[in-house]
Amino acid sequence: MALLEVKNLRTTFRTEDGPVTAVNGLSYTLEPGETLGIVGESGSGKSVSALSIMRLLAKNSTVTADRMSFEGENLPDLSEADMRKIRGHKIAMIFQDPMTSLNPVLTIGEQIAEAVRLHLGLDKRESRDRAIEMLRKVRIPSPENRLGDYPHQFSGGMRQRVMIAMALSCNPQLLIADEPTTALDVTIQAQVLELMNELQRETGAAIVLITHDLGVVAEVCKNVLVMYGGNMVEYGTAEQIFSNPRMPYTQGLLASLPRLDDREHRRLEPIPGQPPNLLKLPPGCAFAPRCAYRMPVCDEPVPLYDFGDGHVARCFLYDERVKDQRPIDVATAPMVTG
């Protein structure tokens, strides 16, 4: 049985300008011990999909799904009290900005100890010992002396380590990390990622890593889910996505990355245009207005095409019905071969 199963997740927000569909029919499964990377530009629905699972969205949101289960339990069916028992215990989350996620008026030790007292039932002394143990695990120097410090007394990298310590203090089966290396320099990024990998090996937790950084995904993720305009547009192993991307959007993301092995010093190719306005999504493929391979059929709903071994992509380029159509504006880019 999969640890996490998400089927046809749809999240809509009510706004003064009208309904905004931030996640539109997302489906995936996650096995115990697996690391899944969810990538895409800002506004693609990555963070909203995670907050939908955690049931941490504002009251103006509506979340529906055919299935959204954790360890066989359908999360939308749980009461808020039962959800609180899972949230922070069995499912933990590391948020983007540790300075705003940590309580500025509570010490680091108290914030970690509060979670383990609530979920593990430890007394005051045991929870203090657990807080020291977790800070030591994330390599905070002299953890006994740092328990009484406040978040502002830690550097950005150290605050992120504290967030990891808090998230893992109750031995969760699933860790959701939302941009855990944002705003950190590359050296600290590498340390944080290695720390997450090491703790995953120790605890066996599954990880959902939400990021816009494909380099991070290539380093730590087994499987990759690419989102655009609230939709999953490609899914596969990291090797499949990086060596043979099928969706033009995924190809564009990879083409815009600098490469250390680029001996020809090729220019980086940014994706033209802007991400879609979620209030006015185009019919059919949301990426079509920015795509060099656009065809008239792209105005229709796009199915997922299966390339074998779990690799799927949402693009009409691989449909037999359109193989004789001439894509629009192909002069600047070679045709994708399926």
C-alpha positions in Angstrom: 0.0 0.0 0.0 1.3 3.5 -0.9 2.1 5.8 2.0 0.4 8.7 0.3 -2.1 8.6 -2.6 -3.4 11.7 -4.2 -6.0 11.3 -7.0 -7.6 14.2 -8.9 -6.8 16.9 -6.3 -8.4 20.2 -7.1 -8.0 23.3 -5.0 -9.9 26.5 -5.8 -9.8 29.9 -4.0 -12.7 32.3 -3.9 -11.5 35.9 -4.7 -13.1 39.2 -5.4 -12.2 38.8 -9.1 -13.6 35.3 -9.3 -12.6 31.7 -8.6 -8.9 30.8 -8.9 -8.0 27.1 -9.5 -4.5 26.7 -8.1 -4.4 22.9 -8.4 -6.3 21.2 -11.2 -6.6 17.4 -11.1 -3.3 16.5 -9.6 -2.6 12.7 -9.1 0.4 10.8 -7.7 1.5 8.2 -5.2 4.4 8.1 -2.8 6.0 5.0 -1.4 7.7 4.7 2.1 11.3 6.0 2.0 10.8 7.6 -1.5 11.9 11.1 -2.3 9.6 12.9 -4.8 10.6 16.3 -6.3 7.8 18.7 -7.3 9.1 21.4 -9.6 7.7 24.3 -11.6 7.7 28.1 -11.7 6.2 30.3 -9.0 2.4 30.0 -9.2 2.3 26.5 -10.7 0.5 25.1 -7.6 3.4 23.3 -5.9 3.0 24.7 -2.4 -0.8 24.8 -2.6 -0.9 21.1 -3.3 1.1 20.4 -0.2 -0.9 22.7 2.0 -4.1 21.0 0.6 -2.8 17.7 1.9 -1.9 19.2 5.3 -5.3 21.0 5.4 -3.6 24.3 6.2 -5.3 26.6 3.7 -7.4 29.7 4.3 -11.2 29.5 4.6 -11.7 30.9 1.2 -10.4 27.7 -0.3 -12.2 24.6 -1.5 -10.4 21.3 -1.8 -11.8 18.3 -3.5 -10.2 14.9 -4.4 -11.3 11.5 -5.5 -8.8 10.2 -3.1 -6.2 11.8 -0.7 -5.1 9.1 1.6 -2.3 8.7 4.0 -1.5 5.2 5.3 -4.9 4.1 3.9 -6.9 6.9 5.7 -8.7 9.4 3.5 -7.5 12.8 5.0 -10.6 14.9 4.0 -12.8 12.5 6.0 -10.9 13.1 9.2 -12.1 15.5 11.9 -9.9 18.5 12.7 -8.9 16.9 16.0 -7.8 13.7 14.2 -6.0 15.7 11.6 -4.0 17.6 14.3 -2.8 14.2 15.6 -1.4 13.4 12.2 -0.1 16.9 11.3 3.3 17.5 12.9 3.5 13.8 14.0 3.1 11.4 11.1 3.2 14.2 8.4 5.6 17.1 9.1 6.4 20.1 7.0 9.4 22.4 6.6 8.2 25.8 5.4 10.0 28.2 3.0 11.0 30.9 5.5 12.2 29.7 8.9 12.3 33.2 10.3 8.5 33.7 9.8 7.7 30.0 10.6 9.5 30.0 14.0 7.8 31.8 16.9 10.0 34.8 17.7 8.9 35.0 21.3 9.6 31.4 22.2 13.0 29.8 22.7 14.2 27.2 20.2 14.2 24.5 22.9 10.6 25.3 23.9 9.3 25.1 20.3 10.8 21.7 19.8 9.8 20.4 23.2 6.2 21.6 22.8 5.8 19.3 19.7 7.2 16.2 21.3 5.2 16.7 24.5 2.0 17.1 22.4 2.5 14.1 20.1 4.8 11.7 22.0 3.5 12.4 25.5 6.9 13.1 27.0 7.3 14.9 30.3 9.3 18.2 30.7 12.7 16.6 31.2 12.2 14.0 28.5 11.1 16.6 26.0 14.1 18.8 26.8 16.4 15.8 26.3 14.7 15.1 23.0 15.2 18.7 21.9 18.9 18.5 22.7 19.1 15.2 20.8 17.5 16.6 17.7 19.6 19.8 17.7 22.7 17.6 17.9 21.4 15.5 15.0 21.1 18.6 12.8 24.6 19.6 13.9 23.8 22.7 16.0 27.0 23.3 18.0 26.6 23.0 21.8 22.9 22.2 21.7 22.6 22.3 25.5 23.6 25.9 25.5 21.4 26.9 22.5 18.1 25.7 23.9 17.4 29.0 25.5 18.2 31.1 22.4 15.6 32.8 20.3 15.2 32.4 16.4 16.8 35.8 15.8 20.0 34.6 17.5 20.5 32.0 14.7 21.8 32.4 11.2 19.6 31.6 8.2 21.2 28.2 7.7 21.0 27.4 11.5 17.3 28.4 11.5 16.7 26.0 8.7 18.4 23.2 10.6 16.2 24.0 13.6 13.1 23.7 11.3 14.4 20.2 10.2 15.0 19.2 13.9 11.4 20.3 14.7 9.9 18.5 11.7 11.8 15.2 12.5 11.4 15.3 16.3 8.3 13.2 16.3 9.6 10.6 13.8 7.2 11.4 10.9 6.6 8.9 8.1 6.3 11.8 5.6 8.3 15.0 5.5 7.1 17.8 3.1 9.9 20.3 2.5 8.8 23.5 0.8 11.8 25.3 -0.8 14.0 24.3 2.1 17.2 25.8 0.6 15.7 29.1 -0.6 17.8 32.2 0.3 20.7 30.0 1.5 24.1 30.2 -0.1 25.3 27.1 -2.1 27.5 25.8 0.7 24.7 25.8 3.3 22.3 24.4 0.7 24.5 21.4 0.2 24.8 20.9 3.9 21.0 21.1 4.4 20.4 18.6 1.6 23.0 16.2 2.9 21.4 16.5 6.4 18.0 15.7 5.0 19.4 12.7 3.1 21.2 11.4 6.2 18.2 11.7 8.5 16.0 10.0 5.8 18.4 7.1 5.8 18.2 6.9 9.6 14.4 7.2 9.9 13.1 5.8 6.6 10.8 8.8 6.1 9.4 9.6 2.7 10.1 13.1 1.4 8.2 15.5 -0.9 10.6 18.2 -1.9 9.0 21.3 -3.4 11.4 23.5 -5.3 12.1 25.5 -8.4 15.7 24.4 -8.3 16.2 21.5 -10.8 19.8 21.1 -9.6 18.5 20.2 -6.1 16.1 17.7 -7.6 18.7 16.0 -9.7 20.8 15.5 -6.6 18.3 14.1 -4.1 15.1 12.9 -5.8 14.2 9.5 -7.1 11.0 10.7 -9.0 10.1 14.1 -10.3 6.7 15.7 -10.9 6.6 18.8 -13.1 3.7 21.3 -12.5 2.4 24.1 -14.7 -0.7 26.2 -14.3 -2.0 23.9 -11.5 -1.6 20.7 -13.7 0.9 17.9 -13.6 2.5 18.1 -17.1 5.2 15.4 -16.7 6.1 12.7 -14.3 9.0 10.2 -14.2 12.2 9.2 -12.6 14.9 11.8 -12.3 16.9 10.0 -15.0 13.9 10.0 -17.4 13.1 13.7 -16.8 16.7 14.9 -17.1 17.9 12.6 -19.9 14.7 12.5 -22.1 12.2 15.2 -21.1 9.0 14.9 -23.2 6.9 18.0 -22.3 8.1 21.2 -24.0 7.8 23.0 -20.7 10.2 20.6 -19.0 12.6 20.9 -21.9 12.4 24.7 -21.5 13.2 24.5 -17.7 16.2 22.3 -18.5 17.4 24.5 -21.3 17.4 27.6 -19.0 19.9 26.0 -16.6 23.6 26.6 -16.8 25.7 23.4 -17.2 29.2 22.8 -15.9 29.9 20.4 -18.7 28.9 22.9 -21.5 32.2 23.2 -23.4 30.5 25.0 -26.3 29.5 27.9 -24.0 25.9 27.9 -25.4 23.6 30.8 -24.4 20.9 30.0 -21.8 17.5 29.9 -23.4 14.8 31.4 -21.2 11.2 30.3 -21.6 9.4 33.2 -23.4 6.3 34.8 -22.0 4.9 34.7 -18.5 3.2 32.0 -16.4 -0.6 31.9 -17.0 -3.1 34.0 -15.2 -5.0 31.5 -13.1 -8.1 33.6 -13.4 -8.1 33.3 -17.1 -6.4 30.0 -18.0 -6.4 29.3 -21.8 -8.5 26.4 -23.0 -6.6 23.1 -23.4 -2.9 23.3 -22.7 -2.0 26.1 -20.3 1.5 26.2 -21.7 0.4 26.6 -25.3 0.7 30.5 -25.5 4.4 30.1 -24.6 5.1 27.0 -26.6 7.1 26.8 -29.9 5.3 23.7 -30.9 1.7 25.0 -30.5 -0.9 23.5 -32.8 -4.7 24.2 -33.1 -5.4 21.0 -31.3 -3.7 22.4 -28.2 -6.9 24.3 -27.4 -8.5 20.9 -26.5 -8.1 19.2 -23.1 -4.7 17.4 -23.1 -4.5 13.8 -21.9 -1.4 12.2 -20.4 0.7 10.1 -22.8 2.5 7.0 -21.4 6.1 6.4 -22.5 6.6 3.3 -20.3 8.3 2.7 -17.0 6.1 5.2 -15.3 7.1 8.1 -17.5 4.1 10.2 -18.6 3.7 13.7 -20.1 0.8 15.9 -21.1 1.4 17.0 -24.7 -0.3 16.5 -28.1 3.1 16.1 -29.8 2.8 12.4 -29.1 -0.7 11.9 -30.4 -1.0 9.9 -33.7 -3.9 12.2 -34.8 -1.6 15.2 -35.1 1.6 13.7 -36.5 1.0 15.4 -39.9 0.1 18.8 -38.5 2.7 21.5 -38.8 3.4 23.0 -35.4 3.3 26.8 -35.1 6.7 28.7 -34.9 8.9 25.6 -35.2 11.6 27.5 -37.0 13.5 28.3 -33.8 13.4 24.8 -32.2 13.8 21.2 -33.5 10.8 18.9 -33.4 10.5 16.6 -30.5 10.7 12.9 -31.4 8.6 10.5 -29.5 
